Amino acid sequence: MTTTFRELDTVVLVRDLPEAGLRSGDLGAVVQVYGDEALEVEFVTASGRTQALLTLPMGDVRPVRDDDLLAVRTSPPVRGAA
């Protein structure tokens, strides 16, 4: 089954991306949809600062489910960030 995402959908990351300071389970917002292949997703901190803006394959995210529980954690420093 293929999931269709739209701009502004909230998505859940399904794998760790340590180079971006992200972990599986982090929430992001779809900024752009590139056909059936990829998405531009923005991940932000609780205060609204952008943690990462990434182009990801569709398989790296999933839709939010009713049984998902939100949590807060401290983000690690991102390599190359000032």
C-alpha positions as a Markdown table, in Angstrom:
| # | Residue | x | y | z |
|---|---|---|---|---|
| 1 | Met | 0.0 | 0.0 | 0.0 |
| 2 | Thr | 1.4 | 3.4 | -1.0 |
| 3 | Thr | 0.8 | 6.3 | 1.3 |
| 4 | Thr | 0.1 | 9.7 | -0.3 |
| 5 | Phe | 1.4 | 12.7 | 1.5 |
| 6 | Arg | 0.4 | 16.3 | 1.0 |
| 7 | Glu | 2.1 | 19.6 | 1.9 |
| 8 | Leu | 1.8 | 20.5 | 5.6 |
| 9 | Asp | 1.1 | 16.8 | 6.6 |
| 10 | Thr | 2.8 | 15.9 | 9.9 |
| 11 | Val | 5.0 | 12.8 | 9.4 |
| 12 | Val | 7.0 | 10.5 | 11.7 |
| 13 | Leu | 10.7 | 9.7 | 10.9 |
| 14 | Val | 11.2 | 5.9 | 10.8 |
| 15 | Arg | 15.0 | 5.8 | 11.0 |
| 16 | Asp | 17.8 | 7.7 | 12.9 |
| 17 | Leu | 19.6 | 10.4 | 11.0 |
| 18 | Pro | 22.4 | 11.3 | 13.4 |
| 19 | Glu | 24.1 | 13.7 | 10.9 |
| 20 | Ala | 20.9 | 15.9 | 11.2 |
| 21 | Gly | 20.5 | 15.3 | 14.9 |
| 22 | Leu | 17.3 | 13.3 | 14.3 |
| 23 | Arg | 16.0 | 10.1 | 15.7 |
| 24 | Ser | 13.4 | 7.6 | 14.6 |
| 25 | Gly | 10.0 | 8.9 | 16.0 |
| 26 | Asp | 10.8 | 12.6 | 15.5 |
| 27 | Leu | 7.9 | 14.6 | 13.9 |
| 28 | Gly | 8.3 | 16.7 | 10.8 |
| 29 | Ala | 6.1 | 18.7 | 8.5 |
| 30 | Val | 6.0 | 18.0 | 4.7 |
| 31 | Val | 7.1 | 21.2 | 2.9 |
| 32 | Gln | 7.2 | 19.8 | -0.7 |
| 33 | Val | 6.1 | 16.6 | -2.4 |
| 34 | Tyr | 8.3 | 15.3 | -5.2 |
| 35 | Gly | 6.0 | 12.9 | -7.0 |
| 36 | Asp | 5.9 | 9.4 | -5.6 |
| 37 | Glu | 9.7 | 9.4 | -4.9 |
| 38 | Ala | 10.6 | 11.9 | -2.2 |
| 39 | Leu | 9.5 | 14.6 | 0.2 |
| 40 | Glu | 11.0 | 17.8 | 1.6 |
| 41 | Val | 10.5 | 17.6 | 5.4 |
| 42 | Glu | 11.2 | 20.2 | 8.0 |
| 43 | Phe | 12.0 | 19.2 | 11.6 |
| 44 | Val | 11.8 | 21.8 | 14.2 |
| 45 | Thr | 12.6 | 22.2 | 17.9 |
| 46 | Ala | 9.8 | 22.8 | 20.4 |
| 47 | Ser | 10.6 | 26.5 | 20.3 |
| 48 | Gly | 10.2 | 26.6 | 16.5 |
| 49 | Arg | 13.9 | 26.6 | 15.4 |
| 50 | Thr | 14.5 | 24.5 | 12.3 |
| 51 | Gln | 16.6 | 21.5 | 13.3 |
| 52 | Ala | 16.8 | 20.1 | 9.7 |
| 53 | Leu | 15.2 | 20.6 | 6.3 |
| 54 | Leu | 15.8 | 17.4 | 4.3 |
| 55 | Thr | 14.8 | 15.7 | 1.1 |
| 56 | Leu | 13.8 | 12.2 | 2.1 |
| 57 | Pro | 12.7 | 9.1 | 0.3 |
| 58 | Met | 9.0 | 8.3 | 1.0 |
| 59 | Gly | 10.1 | 5.2 | 2.9 |
| 60 | Asp | 11.9 | 7.3 | 5.6 |
| 61 | Val | 8.6 | 8.6 | 7.0 |
| 62 | Arg | 5.1 | 7.4 | 7.9 |
| 63 | Pro | 1.9 | 9.1 | 8.7 |
| 64 | Val | 1.0 | 10.0 | 12.3 |
| 65 | Arg | -1.2 | 7.4 | 13.9 |
| 66 | Asp | -3.9 | 7.9 | 16.6 |
| 67 | Asp | -1.8 | 5.8 | 19.1 |
| 68 | Asp | 1.4 | 7.9 | 18.7 |
| 69 | Leu | 2.6 | 9.6 | 21.9 |
| 70 | Leu | 4.6 | 12.8 | 21.8 |
| 71 | Ala | 7.8 | 13.2 | 23.9 |
| 72 | Val | 10.4 | 15.9 | 24.3 |
| 73 | Arg | 14.2 | 15.4 | 24.2 |
| 74 | Thr | 17.2 | 17.6 | 23.9 |
| 75 | Ser | 18.6 | 17.7 | 20.4 |
| 76 | Pro | 22.3 | 17.0 | 20.0 |
| 77 | Pro | 24.6 | 19.5 | 18.2 |
| 78 | Val | 24.5 | 19.0 | 14.5 |
| 79 | Arg | 27.8 | 18.6 | 12.8 |
| 80 | Gly | 28.7 | 21.6 | 10.7 |
| 81 | Ala | 26.2 | 23.9 | 12.4 |
| 82 | Ala | 27.3 | 27.2 | 13.8 |
